[in-house]
Amino acid sequence: MTDTAPAKNVSTVSLTGLAAQLPSMLADAPSLLRGALGMTRTPRARETIGSVFQKLAERRPDHPFLRFEGDTLTYGDANAQVNRYAAVLAAQGVRTGDVVGILVANRPEALLVVLAAVKLGAAAGMLNHHQRGDVLAHSLGLLDATVLVVGEECDEAIDSLDGPPQAKTTLRITELDVLAADADSANPAVTERLQASEVAYYIFTSGTTGLPKASRMTHFRWLKSMSGLGGLGVRLRRDDTLYCCLPLYHNNALTVALSSVLGAGATFALGRKFSASGFWADAARNGATAFIYIGEVCRYLLNQPEQPTDRDNDIRVIVGNGMRPEIWEAFTERFGVERVAEFYGASECNIAFINALNQPRTAGVCPLPYAVVDYDADTGRPRRGEDGRLHRVGRGEVGLLLAKITSRAPFDGYTDPDASEAKLVRDAFTDGDVWFDTGDLVRSQGFMHVAFVDRLGDTFRWKGENVATTQVEGAVTEHDAVSEAVVYGVEVPGADGRAGMAAVTLHPGAALDGAELSELLHRLLPEYAVPLFVRITDHLEHTSTFKSRKVDLRKQGYSDVGDDELLVLASRAEGYRAIFEGYVDALTRGEMPGR
């Protein structure tokens, strides 16, 4: 197997770099100790999200728990309202093991209903409020909720269904509030009896390729996040406020952000939605000292016009995944961010990495067993040697990330057993071992650190080489005129593999110089990774969690671009120009431009 392209911004972790960060961690010793002790709990522990929350409410009832658009709700007041919601849900028949569907946009009631559901031992089914029609009906069918709670702002989603939503009872938030006004505010007795092995959430995959799947998140995995990601990585302090404008149906918000806050007894600042232009003002209005990001959020913020006040914020640490290596230093220097707790994880994945030691351009370290292995680019499966076993790649090399399934790192799976089994790799290194196939390519950086490279499904093969789209996107966006780029492989009739194509948006008033772009990309990338096609468009579609929608772009290829301008790489020297007659025929004949 050949390595994925490109080599720019590849970094490995050194002992010197790790040692340099140790003195700065002394102030966080209490958090580190709590995190380390918390990693020893087992799934049978009588500890859950609800018990953690209500114990904090008992100890510090007047401490701010939730801020939203400048308003504050204390731990004590929030716990009382959560208990009233729980009493209403229980009266509607919700019991341990049931599901409470939640179709509500970001606002305080959404988070409080989640806490009410998990206090009863029910699972909070977090529905994507952007879903419509058959997709939403599919998600509701997977949950089969005892109670579905709907925000009035989501009426359009409900109206898109062919009939009533699949749930025994549907409650609007306004109805829930009326019923809760006279409900009991005492802690539910069942909360203290629950074990960490109970399912806490159902989190849906984005559904960019097919219908969404609902992955299980147990209290145990959430508690591991609180100790591992929160205690060892993010290390909030009691007086911190973490700002989250990601949708609450995303695990980064509901698990990483919330567990980091509750692990420290800190404050959760909820944003209604992400706005690049309004981000810093809303964070400041809520007193944020930290924030959580995902995907391209940091690039969107970096693309905003520079202001003399860019460093006039109280943010000292940010946590998230998807920080591109090429903008890492530019972002932290411009906005004065001291620490980036980048992590790697997924809703269904049984392990996580966290950049606990503030190393640049890494997803961090994982103390649980994992392997970065050689893989078959054609099948997307781990490659087995003549002995039938897998082979680990070396330091600095790219491979497929597998996570070992153990009693301390169980795989909770999906609601669909066949989908769960498809993600497992058995007898990988020894007879009987079982590993979770993440489907992600990472670079092994040494000292148990990895850097995310690409989704295996996004990586494509051209001229016998594997091309990592995320890293090519980083190179394309280095051009001053390019605001955003999405890279994917497209089929060329008669040619092996897929040719690289980039769909780009430009900064207002900017023009793309094809020769300059060619010179830049050939300087930053191996020749085989330089895209042959560039599509200039006004807008790129994203999921609600800031992932680019590549499926439609792949299908459209270079022949169905509508009114968008299409450029092709004529040669390395000439650069990109408008597509001309005979270009694709030349590719088919093997006359590759760029040589």
MARNUNU-710133 format. One record per residue (C-alpha): residue number from 1; residue in one letter; chain; z negated, y negated, x. Coordinates in Angstrom, 3 decimals, always signed. Layout:
N
n  res  chain  pz  py  px
NUM  a  A  Z  Y  X
...
This chain:
595
n  res  chain  pz  py  px
1  m  A  +0.000  +0.000  +0.000
2  t  A  +0.834  -3.467  +1.286
3  d  A  -1.485  -6.390  +0.928
4  t  A  -1.055  -8.966  -1.819
5  a  A  +0.257  -12.408  -1.021
6  p  A  -0.554  -14.978  +0.172
7  a  A  -2.865  -15.273  +3.159
8  k  A  -3.762  -18.945  +2.744
9  n  A  -7.425  -19.632  +1.954
10  v  A  -8.349  -16.046  +2.780
11  s  A  -11.901  -16.049  +4.058
12  t  A  -14.339  -13.445  +5.234
13  v  A  -18.103  -13.736  +5.320
14  s  A  -19.890  -13.952  +8.665
15  l  A  -23.489  -13.368  +9.666
16  t  A  -23.609  -16.905  +11.055
17  g  A  -22.487  -18.386  +7.730
18  l  A  -25.065  -16.390  +5.803
19  a  A  -27.893  -17.290  +8.165
20  a  A  -27.093  -20.991  +7.887
21  q  A  -28.005  -20.932  +4.177
22  l  A  -31.369  -19.200  +4.479
23  p  A  -33.512  -22.329  +5.125
24  s  A  -32.182  -24.049  +1.984
25  m  A  -33.277  -21.059  -0.121
26  l  A  -36.981  -21.458  +0.672
27  a  A  -37.434  -23.949  -2.185
28  d  A  -36.071  -21.327  -4.568
29  a  A  -38.443  -18.577  -3.407
30  p  A  -40.250  -18.262  -6.797
31  s  A  -36.952  -17.779  -8.629
32  l  A  -35.755  -15.279  -6.046
33  l  A  -38.959  -13.280  -6.385
34  r  A  -38.734  -13.222  -10.196
35  g  A  -35.129  -12.141  -9.960
36  a  A  -35.831  -9.359  -7.503
37  l  A  -38.727  -8.010  -9.587
38  g  A  -36.643  -8.205  -12.756
39  m  A  -33.951  -5.987  -11.254
40  t  A  -36.430  -3.083  -11.299
41  r  A  -36.617  -2.882  -15.128
42  t  A  -35.027  +0.051  -16.944
43  p  A  -33.172  +0.350  -20.283
44  r  A  -36.369  +1.760  -21.829
45  a  A  -38.321  -1.440  -21.163
46  r  A  -39.790  -3.076  -24.279
47  e  A  -38.219  -6.401  -23.438
48  t  A  -35.315  -8.129  -25.151
49  i  A  -33.645  -11.512  -25.463
50  g  A  -35.803  -12.254  -28.505
51  s  A  -39.086  -11.385  -26.793
52  v  A  -38.201  -13.478  -23.719
53  f  A  -37.388  -16.455  -25.942
54  q  A  -40.462  -16.284  -28.164
55  k  A  -42.842  -15.846  -25.202
56  l  A  -41.453  -19.054  -23.727
57  a  A  -41.968  -20.748  -27.101
58  e  A  -45.592  -19.616  -27.120
59  r  A  -46.268  -20.821  -23.564
60  r  A  -44.344  -24.113  -23.690
61  p  A  -43.736  -25.060  -27.324
62  d  A  -43.120  -28.739  -26.520
63  h  A  -40.651  -28.158  -23.689
64  p  A  -37.018  -29.027  -24.538
65  f  A  -34.980  -25.914  -25.303
66  l  A  -31.729  -27.158  -26.828
67  r  A  -29.874  -30.462  -26.507
68  f  A  -26.752  -31.289  -28.503
69  e  A  -24.979  -34.642  -28.487
70  g  A  -28.166  -36.357  -27.363
71  d  A  -30.565  -34.703  -29.843
72  t  A  -33.312  -32.371  -28.587
73  l  A  -34.970  -29.310  -30.116
74  t  A  -38.135  -27.977  -28.475
75  y  A  -38.840  -24.310  -27.794
76  g  A  -41.499  -24.287  -30.502
77  d  A  -39.337  -25.883  -33.187
78  a  A  -36.326  -23.758  -32.230
79  n  A  -38.392  -20.553  -32.428
80  a  A  -39.697  -21.483  -35.876
81  q  A  -36.147  -22.069  -37.174
82  v  A  -34.921  -18.850  -35.541
83  n  A  -37.696  -16.960  -37.334
84  r  A  -36.778  -18.521  -40.676
85  y  A  -33.155  -17.486  -40.147
86  a  A  -34.343  -13.983  -39.219
87  a  A  -36.380  -13.773  -42.423
88  v  A  -33.298  -14.664  -44.481
89  l  A  -31.158  -12.108  -42.663
90  a  A  -33.810  -9.429  -43.157
91  a  A  -33.936  -10.247  -46.887
92  q  A  -30.157  -9.682  -46.951
93  g  A  -30.665  -6.166  -45.602
94  v  A  -30.250  -6.669  -41.846
95  r  A  -32.100  -3.993  -39.888
96  t  A  -32.219  -2.714  -36.300
97  g  A  -28.818  -1.362  -35.319
98  d  A  -26.911  -3.474  -37.869
99  v  A  -24.388  -6.207  -37.031
100  v  A  -24.553  -9.893  -37.939
101  g  A  -21.084  -11.407  -37.668
102  i  A  -21.071  -15.031  -36.492
103  l  A  -18.000  -17.166  -37.144
104  v  A  -19.298  -20.610  -36.204
105  a  A  -18.048  -23.231  -33.743
106  n  A  -20.313  -24.668  -31.057
107  r  A  -23.335  -26.273  -32.682
108  p  A  -27.079  -25.569  -32.600
109  e  A  -27.071  -23.362  -35.718
110  a  A  -24.721  -20.887  -34.014
111  l  A  -27.104  -20.263  -31.123
112  l  A  -30.138  -20.076  -33.405
113  v  A  -28.461  -17.461  -35.631
114  v  A  -27.671  -15.389  -32.524
115  l  A  -31.353  -15.454  -31.551
116  a  A  -32.368  -14.583  -35.120
117  a  A  -30.095  -11.538  -35.162
118  v  A  -31.296  -10.146  -31.828
119  k  A  -34.949  -10.670  -32.796
120  l  A  -34.347  -8.203  -35.636
121  g  A  -32.695  -5.681  -33.307
122  a  A  -29.293  -6.394  -34.838
123  a  A  -26.214  -7.112  -32.757
124  a  A  -24.651  -10.568  -32.923
125  g  A  -20.912  -10.053  -33.439
126  m  A  -19.386  -13.125  -31.808
127  l  A  -16.106  -13.852  -33.567
128  n  A  -13.497  -16.117  -32.004
129  h  A  -13.136  -18.945  -34.527
130  h  A  -9.560  -19.559  -33.344
131  q  A  -8.443  -16.169  -34.690
132  r  A  -6.440  -16.060  -37.899
133  g  A  -4.938  -13.557  -40.334
134  d  A  -4.486  -9.967  -39.189
135  v  A  -6.175  -10.573  -35.817
136  l  A  -9.338  -11.913  -37.459
137  a  A  -9.250  -9.096  -40.045
138  h  A  -9.010  -6.576  -37.193
139  s  A  -12.058  -8.100  -35.469
140  l  A  -14.069  -8.162  -38.698
141  g  A  -13.152  -4.527  -39.277
142  l  A  -14.508  -3.537  -35.876
143  l  A  -17.829  -5.247  -36.644
144  d  A  -18.271  -4.114  -40.271
145  a  A  -21.130  -6.619  -40.453
146  t  A  -24.104  -6.374  -42.784
147  v  A  -24.079  -10.175  -42.969
148  l  A  -21.307  -12.532  -41.880
149  v  A  -22.454  -16.100  -41.155
150  v  A  -19.643  -18.660  -41.422
151  g  A  -19.629  -22.306  -40.443
152  e  A  -17.883  -24.637  -42.853
153  e  A  -15.631  -25.721  -39.982
154  c  A  -14.238  -22.149  -40.002
155  d  A  -13.135  -22.107  -43.650
156  e  A  -9.503  -22.263  -42.548
157  a  A  -9.972  -19.024  -40.599
158  i  A  -11.485  -17.300  -43.652
159  d  A  -8.684  -18.643  -45.873
160  s  A  -6.090  -17.053  -43.553
161  l  A  -7.295  -13.563  -44.558
162  d  A  -5.485  -11.619  -47.274
163  g  A  -8.763  -10.966  -49.061
164  p  A  -12.531  -11.323  -48.678
165  p  A  -13.820  -10.801  -45.123
166  q  A  -15.069  -7.293  -44.311
167  a  A  -18.844  -7.719  -44.538
168  k  A  -21.464  -6.662  -47.053
169  t  A  -22.634  -10.270  -47.496
170  t  A  -21.092  -13.572  -46.411
171  l  A  -23.308  -16.625  -45.948
172  r  A  -22.152  -20.152  -45.213
173  i  A  -24.396  -22.074  -42.823
174  t  A  -25.298  -24.466  -45.642
175  e  A  -26.426  -21.506  -47.795
176  l  A  -28.390  -20.080  -44.893
177  d  A  -30.164  -23.397  -44.349
178  v  A  -31.125  -23.660  -48.030
179  l  A  -32.562  -20.135  -48.037
180  a  A  -34.320  -20.731  -44.697
181  a  A  -36.091  -23.877  -45.894
182  d  A  -38.821  -21.831  -47.619
183  a  A  -38.681  -18.734  -45.392
184  d  A  -41.484  -17.410  -43.165
185  s  A  -41.539  -18.988  -39.687
186  a  A  -43.675  -16.260  -38.072
187  n  A  -42.241  -14.053  -35.340
188  p  A  -40.694  -10.861  -36.774
189  a  A  -42.965  -7.891  -36.055
190  v  A  -40.003  -5.716  -35.047
191  t  A  -39.176  -7.857  -31.984
192  e  A  -42.047  -6.475  -29.892
193  r  A  -41.046  -2.877  -30.674
194  l  A  -37.432  -3.133  -29.520
195  q  A  -36.180  -1.547  -26.297
196  a  A  -33.766  -3.115  -23.851
197  s  A  -31.239  -0.359  -24.586
198  e  A  -30.411  -1.861  -28.020
199  v  A  -27.043  -3.604  -28.450
200  a  A  -27.489  -7.385  -28.419
201  y  A  -23.929  -8.698  -28.769
202  y  A  -20.401  -7.636  -29.477
203  i  A  -18.113  -9.782  -27.342
204  f  A  -14.379  -9.674  -27.979
205  t  A  -11.735  -9.538  -25.279
206  s  A  -9.223  -12.386  -25.449
207  g  A  -6.455  -10.229  -26.906
208  t  A  -3.722  -11.734  -24.724
209  t  A  -2.071  -8.288  -24.609
210  g  A  -2.572  -6.599  -27.968
211  l  A  -5.401  -6.794  -30.481
212  p  A  -8.877  -7.742  -29.217
213  k  A  -11.436  -5.073  -28.318
214  a  A  -15.159  -5.499  -29.005
215  s  A  -17.279  -4.752  -25.940
216  r  A  -20.981  -3.968  -26.240
217  m  A  -23.572  -6.097  -24.447
218  t  A  -27.025  -4.553  -24.448
219  h  A  -30.281  -6.417  -23.973
220  f  A  -30.640  -4.488  -20.710
221  r  A  -27.431  -5.915  -19.266
222  w  A  -28.403  -9.394  -20.478
223  l  A  -31.804  -9.029  -18.784
224  k  A  -30.049  -7.911  -15.596
225  s  A  -27.989  -11.100  -15.802
226  m  A  -31.181  -13.125  -16.218
227  s  A  -32.659  -11.569  -13.083
228  g  A  -29.528  -11.116  -10.976
229  l  A  -27.155  -13.964  -11.825
230  g  A  -29.877  -16.314  -13.044
231  g  A  -32.834  -15.562  -10.789
232  l  A  -31.040  -14.648  -7.571
233  g  A  -27.903  -16.771  -7.937
234  v  A  -28.137  -19.827  -10.182
235  r  A  -31.882  -20.344  -9.564
236  l  A  -32.569  -23.028  -12.164
237  r  A  -35.939  -24.761  -12.212
238  r  A  -38.036  -25.574  -15.261
239  d  A  -36.957  -29.227  -15.291
240  d  A  -33.235  -28.347  -15.083
241  t  A  -30.771  -28.733  -17.942
242  l  A  -27.668  -26.558  -17.914
243  y  A  -24.667  -28.013  -19.767
244  c  A  -22.362  -25.527  -21.522
245  c  A  -19.247  -26.622  -23.402
246  l  A  -17.675  -23.147  -23.316
247  p  A  -17.401  -21.402  -26.693
248  l  A  -20.523  -19.446  -27.601
249  y  A  -18.428  -16.361  -28.385
250  h  A  -17.716  -16.096  -24.651
251  n  A  -20.070  -14.097  -22.451
252  n  A  -20.288  -16.872  -19.863
253  a  A  -22.032  -18.997  -22.476
254  l  A  -24.109  -16.427  -24.304
255  t  A  -25.149  -14.281  -21.371
256  v  A  -24.802  -16.152  -18.071
257  a  A  -25.763  -19.633  -19.254
258  l  A  -28.437  -18.641  -21.781
259  s  A  -30.055  -16.038  -19.523
260  s  A  -30.171  -18.499  -16.610
261  v  A  -31.890  -21.042  -18.853
262  l  A  -34.417  -18.633  -20.371
263  g  A  -35.135  -17.006  -17.029
264  a  A  -36.360  -20.371  -15.743
265  g  A  -37.741  -21.795  -18.995
266  a  A  -35.203  -24.601  -18.586
267  t  A  -33.087  -26.495  -21.128
268  f  A  -29.731  -25.490  -22.660
269  a  A  -27.376  -28.418  -23.337
270  l  A  -24.590  -27.380  -25.718
271  g  A  -21.264  -29.204  -25.826
272  r  A  -19.146  -29.073  -28.966
273  k  A  -16.023  -28.291  -26.928
274  f  A  -14.534  -28.923  -23.512
275  s  A  -12.924  -32.303  -22.939
276  a  A  -11.768  -33.195  -19.434
277  s  A  -12.000  -36.918  -20.150
278  g  A  -15.359  -36.747  -21.938
279  f  A  -17.032  -34.025  -19.878
280  w  A  -19.139  -36.109  -17.503
281  a  A  -20.284  -38.522  -20.211
282  d  A  -21.485  -35.706  -22.479
283  a  A  -23.180  -33.935  -19.576
284  a  A  -25.013  -37.157  -18.665
285  r  A  -25.949  -37.862  -22.301
286  n  A  -27.709  -34.496  -22.377
287  g  A  -29.400  -34.962  -18.988
288  a  A  -27.508  -32.146  -17.274
289  t  A  -28.429  -31.084  -13.755
290  a  A  -26.184  -28.003  -13.823
291  f  A  -23.143  -26.789  -15.743
292  i  A  -21.204  -23.599  -16.347
293  y  A  -17.438  -23.364  -15.933
294  i  A  -14.667  -20.838  -16.378
295  g  A  -11.031  -20.557  -15.378
296  e  A  -9.294  -23.853  -14.885
297  v  A  -12.105  -26.145  -16.065
298  c  A  -12.804  -27.430  -12.552
299  r  A  -9.119  -28.085  -11.906
300  y  A  -8.845  -30.012  -15.173
301  l  A  -11.776  -32.170  -14.088
302  l  A  -10.286  -32.639  -10.621
303  n  A  -6.964  -33.715  -12.168
304  q  A  -8.645  -36.638  -13.952
305  p  A  -8.056  -40.046  -12.297
306  e  A  -10.562  -40.683  -9.518
307  q  A  -13.379  -43.079  -10.355
308  p  A  -15.872  -44.897  -8.107
309  t  A  -18.596  -43.243  -10.221
310  d  A  -17.419  -39.653  -9.624
311  r  A  -20.538  -38.837  -7.617
312  d  A  -22.884  -40.694  -9.970
313  n  A  -24.154  -37.562  -11.683
314  d  A  -27.282  -35.415  -11.468
315  i  A  -25.453  -32.100  -11.081
316  r  A  -26.861  -30.058  -8.188
317  v  A  -25.543  -26.571  -9.014
318  i  A  -22.644  -25.183  -11.018
319  v  A  -22.140  -21.576  -12.096
320  g  A  -19.041  -19.813  -13.310
321  n  A  -15.992  -17.811  -12.354
322  g  A  -12.437  -18.800  -11.602
323  m  A  -12.988  -21.606  -9.068
324  r  A  -9.715  -21.609  -7.162
325  p  A  -10.189  -21.440  -3.372
326  e  A  -7.716  -24.258  -2.749
327  i  A  -9.794  -26.766  -4.750
328  w  A  -13.294  -25.546  -3.763
329  e  A  -14.108  -28.171  -1.131
330  a  A  -12.159  -30.935  -2.891
331  f  A  -14.197  -30.467  -6.061
332  t  A  -17.620  -30.237  -4.456
333  e  A  -16.992  -33.220  -2.182
334  r  A  -15.541  -35.475  -4.884
335  f  A  -18.312  -34.840  -7.410
336  g  A  -21.171  -34.323  -4.955
337  v  A  -22.007  -30.782  -6.051
338  e  A  -24.504  -29.157  -3.665
339  r  A  -24.016  -25.535  -4.626
340  v  A  -21.394  -23.373  -6.338
341  a  A  -22.808  -20.160  -7.818
342  e  A  -19.414  -18.561  -8.348
343  f  A  -19.683  -15.057  -9.771
344  y  A  -17.535  -12.139  -10.757
345  g  A  -18.153  -10.211  -13.954
346  a  A  -16.633  -9.233  -17.277
347  s  A  -17.960  -8.572  -20.770
348  e  A  -17.532  -4.828  -20.386
349  c  A  -18.175  -4.527  -16.632
350  n  A  -21.429  -2.853  -15.580
351  i  A  -21.951  -4.866  -12.373
352  a  A  -21.616  -8.467  -11.260
353  f  A  -21.252  -10.413  -8.025
354  i  A  -22.961  -13.761  -7.453
355  n  A  -22.527  -16.309  -4.665
356  a  A  -26.263  -16.505  -3.984
357  l  A  -25.863  -17.769  -0.421
358  n  A  -23.518  -20.687  -1.168
359  q  A  -20.577  -19.389  +0.834
360  p  A  -17.204  -21.086  +0.254
361  r  A  -14.412  -19.316  -1.613
362  t  A  -16.240  -16.142  -2.571
363  a  A  -17.439  -14.430  -5.745
364  g  A  -20.523  -13.427  -3.812
365  v  A  -22.551  -10.302  -3.295
366  c  A  -23.472  -7.313  -5.459
367  p  A  -26.484  -5.095  -4.700
368  l  A  -25.242  -2.307  -6.991
369  p  A  -22.753  +0.366  -5.854
370  y  A  -19.078  -0.565  -6.002
371  a  A  -15.872  +0.246  -4.119
372  v  A  -12.707  -1.680  -3.276
373  v  A  -10.007  +0.965  -3.104
374  d  A  -6.335  +1.483  -2.369
375  y  A  -4.218  +1.483  -5.542
376  d  A  -0.757  +2.307  -6.840
377  a  A  +0.983  -0.916  -7.829
378  d  A  +3.422  +0.929  -10.100
379  t  A  +0.843  +2.770  -12.209
380  g  A  -2.093  +0.376  -11.768
381  r  A  -4.362  +3.334  -11.009
382  p  A  -6.427  +4.068  -7.904
383  r  A  -4.401  +5.942  -5.293
384  r  A  -5.675  +9.431  -4.394
385  g  A  -5.183  +10.957  -0.981
386  e  A  -4.122  +14.470  -0.158
387  d  A  -7.718  +15.598  -0.661
388  g  A  -7.699  +14.129  -4.176
389  r  A  -10.210  +11.409  -3.268
390  l  A  -9.948  +7.623  -3.223
391  h  A  -9.791  +5.480  -0.081
392  r  A  -11.756  +2.258  +0.501
393  v  A  -9.845  -0.686  +1.990
394  g  A  -11.034  -2.490  +5.110
395  r  A  -12.612  -5.916  +5.530
396  g  A  -10.156  -8.683  +4.715
397  e  A  -7.909  -6.334  +2.714
398  v  A  -7.129  -6.358  -1.005
399  g  A  -7.854  -3.440  -3.296
400  l  A  -8.804  -2.406  -6.814
401  l  A  -12.466  -2.992  -7.691
402  l  A  -14.392  -0.026  -9.093
403  a  A  -18.034  -0.112  -10.228
404  k  A  -20.133  +3.036  -10.087
405  i  A  -21.713  +4.071  -13.390
406  t  A  -25.383  +4.958  -12.965
407  s  A  -28.568  +4.889  -15.026
408  r  A  -29.274  +1.393  -13.667
409  a  A  -25.677  +0.284  -14.127
410  p  A  -24.498  +2.001  -17.333
411  f  A  -21.133  +1.379  -18.963
412  d  A  -21.795  +0.289  -22.542
413  g  A  -18.142  +0.676  -23.492
414  y  A  -16.107  -0.545  -26.454
415  t  A  -16.310  +0.301  -30.127
416  d  A  -13.213  +2.477  -29.519
417  p  A  -14.173  +5.684  -27.571
418  d  A  -10.596  +6.230  -26.370
419  a  A  -10.459  +2.702  -24.939
420  s  A  -13.778  +3.359  -23.186
421  e  A  -12.609  +6.621  -21.611
422  a  A  -9.384  +4.979  -20.396
423  k  A  -11.443  +2.644  -18.185
424  l  A  -13.221  +5.474  -16.338
425  v  A  -12.302  +7.042  -12.977
426  r  A  -13.866  +10.451  -12.425
427  d  A  -14.369  +12.478  -9.237
428  a  A  -13.445  +9.466  -7.122
429  f  A  -15.351  +10.238  -3.925
430  t  A  -17.452  +13.275  -4.865
431  d  A  -17.372  +15.840  -7.643
432  g  A  -18.873  +14.465  -10.830
433  d  A  -19.099  +10.790  -9.900
434  v  A  -17.875  +8.282  -12.521
435  w  A  -16.624  +4.747  -11.886
436  f  A  -15.550  +1.851  -14.115
437  d  A  -12.047  +0.584  -13.383
438  t  A  -12.226  -3.217  -13.614
439  g  A  -8.449  -3.662  -13.446
440  d  A  -9.054  -6.501  -10.980
441  l  A  -7.865  -6.920  -7.422
442  v  A  -10.390  -8.355  -4.989
443  r  A  -10.507  -8.982  -1.275
444  s  A  -13.281  -7.236  +0.640
445  q  A  -14.904  -10.028  +2.662
446  g  A  -17.665  -8.119  +4.433
447  f  A  -21.455  -8.169  +4.004
448  m  A  -21.037  -6.869  +0.415
449  h  A  -19.033  -9.987  -0.594
450  v  A  -15.684  -10.052  -2.405
451  a  A  -13.197  -12.709  -3.483
452  f  A  -11.242  -12.374  -6.714
453  v  A  -7.483  -12.107  -6.123
454  d  A  -5.744  -11.295  -9.404
455  r  A  -5.673  -9.197  -12.531
456  l  A  -3.741  -6.033  -11.763
457  g  A  -1.663  -6.616  -14.890
458  d  A  -0.636  -10.060  -13.643
459  t  A  +0.267  -8.973  -10.106
460  f  A  +3.953  -8.097  -9.758
461  r  A  +6.073  -6.422  -7.107
462  w  A  +9.069  -8.053  -5.434
463  k  A  +11.027  -6.935  -2.373
464  g  A  +8.577  -4.070  -1.957
465  e  A  +5.553  -6.366  -1.759
466  n  A  +2.702  -7.076  -4.192
467  v  A  +2.446  -10.712  -5.249
468  a  A  -0.859  -12.106  -6.546
469  t  A  -0.059  -14.691  -9.204
470  t  A  -3.325  -16.615  -8.995
471  q  A  -2.843  -17.368  -5.325
472  v  A  +0.790  -18.417  -5.778
473  e  A  -0.364  -20.717  -8.591
474  g  A  -2.768  -22.291  -6.133
475  a  A  +0.050  -22.978  -3.688
476  v  A  +2.356  -24.461  -6.356
477  t  A  -0.346  -26.847  -7.578
478  e  A  -0.751  -28.175  -4.032
479  h  A  +2.395  -30.229  -4.713
480  d  A  +1.419  -33.774  -5.651
481  a  A  +3.672  -33.838  -8.727
482  v  A  +2.383  -30.594  -10.266
483  s  A  -0.507  -30.811  -12.717
484  e  A  -0.712  -27.134  -13.679
485  a  A  +1.176  -23.944  -12.886
486  v  A  +1.420  -20.440  -14.334
487  v  A  +3.137  -17.800  -12.207
488  y  A  +4.510  -14.467  -13.456
489  g  A  +7.174  -11.905  -12.647
490  v  A  +10.450  -11.737  -14.577
491  e  A  +13.032  -8.976  -14.721
492  v  A  +16.414  -9.553  -13.104
493  p  A  +19.120  -7.106  -14.277
494  g  A  +19.954  -4.639  -11.535
495  a  A  +17.226  -5.838  -9.173
496  d  A  +14.149  -3.848  -8.242
497  g  A  +10.768  -5.244  -9.167
498  r  A  +10.250  -8.663  -10.707
499  a  A  +11.241  -12.044  -9.348
500  g  A  +8.631  -14.768  -9.191
501  m  A  +8.795  -17.554  -11.767
502  a  A  +6.516  -20.579  -12.143
503  a  A  +6.100  -22.606  -15.318
504  v  A  +4.717  -26.016  -14.387
505  t  A  +3.599  -29.233  -16.012
506  l  A  +3.847  -32.490  -14.086
507  h  A  +1.496  -35.414  -13.792
508  p  A  +2.506  -38.349  -16.052
509  g  A  +5.406  -40.252  -14.515
510  a  A  +5.823  -37.763  -11.655
511  a  A  +9.113  -36.159  -10.614
512  l  A  +9.463  -32.828  -8.847
513  d  A  +11.361  -32.920  -5.543
514  g  A  +12.904  -29.466  -5.195
515  a  A  +13.303  -29.633  -1.419
516  e  A  +9.696  -30.739  -0.931
517  l  A  +8.407  -27.951  -3.160
518  s  A  +10.432  -25.353  -1.248
519  e  A  +9.167  -26.614  +2.104
520  l  A  +5.565  -26.555  +0.858
521  l  A  +5.745  -23.039  -0.600
522  h  A  +7.504  -21.548  +2.402
523  r  A  +4.802  -23.054  +4.588
524  l  A  +1.948  -21.694  +2.461
525  l  A  +3.343  -18.353  +1.293
526  p  A  +5.132  -15.313  +2.658
527  e  A  +8.824  -15.474  +1.855
528  y  A  +8.675  -12.713  -0.764
529  a  A  +5.952  -14.579  -2.708
530  v  A  +7.901  -17.843  -3.094
531  p  A  +9.012  -18.106  -6.768
532  l  A  +12.760  -18.017  -7.343
533  f  A  +12.575  -19.784  -10.716
534  v  A  +10.673  -22.927  -11.735
535  r  A  +10.418  -23.983  -15.372
536  i  A  +9.308  -27.564  -16.012
537  t  A  +7.608  -27.813  -19.380
538  d  A  +5.539  -30.376  -21.275
539  h  A  +2.731  -28.009  -22.230
540  l  A  +1.278  -24.643  -21.221
541  e  A  -0.505  -22.499  -23.780
542  h  A  -4.027  -21.235  -23.077
543  t  A  -6.574  -19.056  -24.772
544  s  A  -9.727  -20.750  -26.022
545  t  A  -11.440  -19.627  -22.805
546  f  A  -8.860  -21.369  -20.602
547  k  A  -6.814  -18.316  -19.631
548  s  A  -3.078  -18.910  -19.497
549  r  A  -0.916  -17.063  -22.010
550  k  A  +1.624  -15.330  -19.793
551  v  A  +2.912  -12.691  -22.195
552  d  A  +5.337  -14.966  -24.050
553  l  A  +6.468  -16.602  -20.807
554  r  A  +7.264  -13.208  -19.303
555  k  A  +9.270  -12.235  -22.385
556  q  A  +11.235  -15.511  -22.311
557  g  A  +11.972  -15.094  -18.610
558  y  A  +14.546  -17.433  -17.121
559  s  A  +17.080  -17.059  -19.952
560  d  A  +15.055  -18.355  -22.916
561  v  A  +13.459  -21.619  -21.817
562  g  A  +14.598  -23.797  -24.719
563  d  A  +14.845  -27.473  -23.760
564  d  A  +12.736  -27.029  -20.631
565  e  A  +14.337  -27.823  -17.285
566  l  A  +15.024  -24.707  -15.191
567  l  A  +15.266  -24.862  -11.411
568  v  A  +16.161  -22.062  -9.022
569  l  A  +15.598  -21.607  -5.313
570  a  A  +19.068  -22.089  -3.831
571  s  A  +17.958  -21.679  -0.219
572  r  A  +14.950  -22.494  +1.898
573  a  A  +16.561  -25.662  +3.239
574  e  A  +18.183  -26.882  +0.019
575  g  A  +15.165  -26.005  -2.078
576  y  A  +15.047  -25.932  -5.867
577  r  A  +17.952  -27.216  -7.948
578  a  A  +19.320  -26.731  -11.453
579  i  A  +20.412  -23.153  -12.124
580  f  A  +24.077  -22.641  -11.301
581  e  A  +26.748  -20.104  -12.244
582  g  A  +26.562  -16.880  -10.294
583  y  A  +22.922  -17.296  -9.221
584  v  A  +21.573  -14.300  -11.110
585  d  A  +24.593  -12.204  -10.107
586  a  A  +23.782  -12.961  -6.481
587  l  A  +20.198  -11.755  -7.013
588  t  A  +21.521  -8.564  -8.573
589  r  A  +23.755  -7.972  -5.531
590  g  A  +20.709  -8.332  -3.299
591  e  A  +21.751  -11.720  -1.907
592  m  A  +18.269  -13.160  -1.998
593  p  A  +17.964  -16.944  -1.816
594  g  A  +15.429  -18.340  +0.590
595  r  A  +16.563  -16.379  +3.639
